[in-house]
Amino acid sequence: MLRAMNPWVMVGVCTGMAAMAFGVLFTMAVFLTPLAAEFGWPRADVSLAYAVTTIGTGIGGVVMGHFADRMPVRRIALAGAIVPAVALVFLSRLSSLGELYLYHALMGLFGVGAILAPLNSLASKWLFRNPGLAIGILSAGGAAGQGLVPFFARHLVLMEGWRYAYFALGLVYLAVMLPLALLVRDAPQPSAASMGAAGSVSYARSRIHVLAVLCAAVVFCCVCMATPIMHVVALGSDLGLGGRASAGLLATMMVAGIVGRIAFGSVADRLGSLQSYIVASVGQTSLAFLFPYASSAAGLYALSAIFGLVFSGAMSSLIACGREYSPPGRTGLSIGVVMFAGWIGMALGAWQGGLFYDLCGDYFVSFSNASFAGVVNLLLLALLYTYTIRSRPWGPQPRTAP
């Protein structure tokens, strides 16, 4: 049955799970106001739960990616299906900030962290001729879930209240995720001939060094990425757009991002993951600098759409790079480490955007800092490109069927 499974079915299963995982990660935006109103907690304290979840997701991606390289991936996927559902049900009985943080930490560590890195690795192995496309499809599914799951949660909150919403969401999560997790299968192992030089000790060590430089680049890349994502709505409001028009900027960015994830994933398969990453990074670095200079709603919407295409392309490409540069037998761990670096950069980018707005009274310095971080990312990617061109084992590997 394992050998007969259609690779596209497995990519679809992984995409469905990634959509639910990304969606639950962003539900705090929906529950923030009702929780603060119910308990009288400061919004900063409530929103800290999102930071706890993202940090937990980053650490969990490394840990669960490590185990996914050493045991059947279905066991990891089952944790990703069960733990968030249980955490959501417990959140429906929430009574303290400590509980809020604990349940969100568990959700990130053993739930979302068990989905994103391991299943990106798994999908790329099943679609071995087009691993970048597989990663792009999963990322696009995550983007869709990021919009749909919070929308559904918001509807539940408005209809029945936040406790019912948490409980119902937990049941829905389990009902959708558990059957998908049971369908997860490990990919067929590649033949020895397809491994090529990857088995040598020196080659594996060389990959570790390159992976470290890639992670440093990803931190700066995601600083550049996060600033427009987190602050474009506020920027639109500052420039005189109404509430709905300002929110539409982020929606436009995310919709374009679905297309960009798949497109750049396909480009990575044709040109190479690093080359695709460089092209996307040039685009997002240039555009991040331009946002504060937009003087009309049309200009902001155009910038948001194009930025959505390139930032999402960078996301797909950096994960593809993590896969390509992973030491033998460490794909899940390597993708988890690269994604953890990305979470760090996203947190720093969002924070510095708000910090320098508070200090300066506008977003010019914030977005300039984002663009500067993008330049540092490009310098590190240029270093990687120079090294990988000189070192023959690097670059796209022959796509020998397993």
Phi, psi and omega in degrees: 000321180300313183290333185274351184294137179288127180302326181292329175296317180294321176298321177296318177299312180297322180294318177299318179291322178295322179298315179293321181295312178296323181297313182292334179296330185255011180289342180301331178300331180277321186272352184303305184294311181296325178292317179298321180289321183294315188254352183073023179280144173299145181297330177298320180292320180291316182293341176299336177299325177295318178298319178299318180295317182292319177296317177299321178296318179297312179294318179298325178297322178292311183293311183288330173296321176300313181290329179295335176283349189237353180215168178305131185295336181300325179296320178293317180297325178296322175298318179294336178275321189273315187299311179297324179297315178296318180298320179296319178296317178296325179296336178292344178249024185298140177219356182211158177296324179301318177294318179304312181291319181298312183293324178288327176296315178297320179299319180285312185297307189251359180251278181297322178297334179278352183256306195295301182292310182300321184279333169298317177298315183296314182297321180293331177284322178292319179263062192294337178281338180223063183296325178296320178296318178300316179294321178297320179294317177298318179296322178295321176298320176299319179296320178295316178296327179300331177266320188283317184295312175300325177298315178296318179297320179298320178298318179295319179299315182293327183279316190230357181100165188288327180294313177298320181299315178299313182297312180296321180296321177298317179294318178296318180301313180295319182295327180273315189283323184298312176299322178296318180297324179291341177275347184294133178227146173294147179286151174303142181287138176292153178289163179298327182293328182283346180285332177057228183280000187294345182276349183285147182296316182296324179295318179297318179295322178298321178296322179299318179296317180293322179297323179296317178294320178300317180297320177298318178297319182296322178302310181291324177301316184282338169298314178297321183290316190288330185299307176296322182299313185279340189238002183292326180294315179295322177299316178299320178296318179298329182271007172100004177285148177288173183301314181292320180293323179293316178297329179296335177298314180292320178299318178298317180299318183288321178296315176298328180295329177298316179294316183296323180299313181289317183297312182287332173298319177292320177298321179300326179289334184264319183260340187112142185295321181292318178298318177298319180297319180296315180300313180296322181292323176300317180296311184289328178295317180292316185287326180302323181292334188275342187306311183293345182269355177293135185244004181214161177297320180298318179296318179295320179293320178296314178300318181297319180295313182291320178298322177301321178296316187275324180294322179291326174297322176297321180298312179298319185289322181292325176292320177298322176296317178301321177293314184294325184264010181287143172299157181305131178074013183233031184296313181298316179297316183295316178296321177298319179294316180296318179292326176297317176301322178295319178298321178299313179297321179297317179296316180294320181295316178296319182293314183292329178299315178289322182299310184283338170294316179297323182285324189252342179084002175205179187261006184298313181291320180302311182285331174294319176299319178299315180294322177298319176299323176297324177295317178298318176303314181295323177297318178293322177293325176296321176297316177298317182297316179300317182291316184289333176290322180288328186265112189300326180295343184281173180093177182302130181273155177302136184269073179276132181294142177290000000 
